[in-house]
C-alpha cells in the first residue's frame, strides 16, 4: 500500500453499460478466443454498487435474482484483488441492478470494473489505471474498457484499447427481447470464411476522430448478428421492422439487445415503438451516450 493512500469507510459507484457501435471478428486463436476489432461506447444505463469494509466477503443484489457466490464475477473480482494485493480482508457489496443480464450490454464486466475501482479506494491500495486494467483483463475481455469508458477502439480479444474522442451525449434507444443469449453459443455457431464481408471498423474510427458521427450507420456492422438473428427469428422480425421505419439499428455484442443510435425521431413515435415492444414482453430503455465507464460518488 502506498503511504499516502487513505482507506475509506464506504464507496458508492455507478457502473455504466456499453453498446458495440461496430464489431468485427477477424479469426479464432489457438487458445480458443476470437480476435476482434470493435468500437465500444458507454451509455447512461447503469448498475450501482455500494462497498463497505467487512471481515468477510459478501454480496447482496437488488433488482434481479443472481448468484452471490463464486459464480458471480463480482465475488471472483474481490478474490482476485485480495490475492493480488496479498490481503486478508473483507467487503460487503450491495449491487442494485439496472442493466439487464445476458443482454450484450456488458453489465457483468461493468460490475467487475466498478468492484476493482471501488476496492482500490476502499482499501487504499493505490493501484494505477494500467494495473487495474491488467487485473481486469484476466477476469473478462470487456473489463479494461469498462474501467475506461467513453468511446474506445478495442482489438486483440478486446483488451487492447485505443481511446477515441468522446461522442456527444447522443440519444440511444435499447430494446431487449424476453430471452437471453449465450455469448459462447453465438461464437460456437459463427463460421469464418475468406469471403466474409467485414464492417469498416477503421473508417468508423476515422469518422469519430473527424466528428462526423452521423455517418457511422453507413459503415457499421456486427459480425455476430447473422448468427443471433438466425437462431432467434423474433429478433430479426423486430430489427427489420425498425429498419423499415428508417431507424439506424444494430445489435449490441452477441445480443440480443437491439439499439437505435442517434436517431432524431419524434418522442410520440418513440413512445409508440416502445409500447408496441413492451406488449410483446420486450424491455426498452431510452437513454444517452456517456463519456465515462464509471462514476464514483
Protein Blocks (a to p, Z undefined) as FASTA:
>chain_A
ZZklccdfbdcddddddddfbdcdfbdcfkopacddddddddfbdcdddddddfbdcddd
ehiacdfbfklmklmmmmmmmmmnopacddddddddfbdghklnommmmmmmmmmmmmmm
mnonopafklmmmmmmmnomklmmmmngpjdddehjopaccdddddddddddddddfbdc
dfklmmmmpccdfklccddfklmmmmmmnopamlmmmmgccfklmmmmmmmmmlmmmmmm
mmmnopacddehjbjadcdehiacdfklmmmmmmmmmmnopacddddddfbfbdcZZ
